[in-house]
C-alpha cells in the first residue's frame, strides 16, 4: 500500500496499475483458498477496504486535486 501511495503521489499511472494488480492478486489468492486462516481473511478484508474505499475515494482523489494545476494535459 505504501508503494501504491508513492506512485500515486508521483503521478505514475502505469506503476499505480501494477501495484493495484499486485494487491488485487493477493486478495484473490486469499479468497480462492479452500480454507484460509483468520489472519488471511482479515488481510483480505483490509486489502478490499483500503483499495476500494480509502484509496479510490480519498487518497487518489486528493492526490489529483492537489496536483491538478500542474498537469499539462487535461
Secondary structure as UniProt FT lines:
FT   HELIX           2..9
FT   TURN            10..11
FT   HELIX           13..31
FT   HELIX           38..49
FT   HELIX           50..59
FT   HELIX           60..67
FT   HELIX           68..70
//
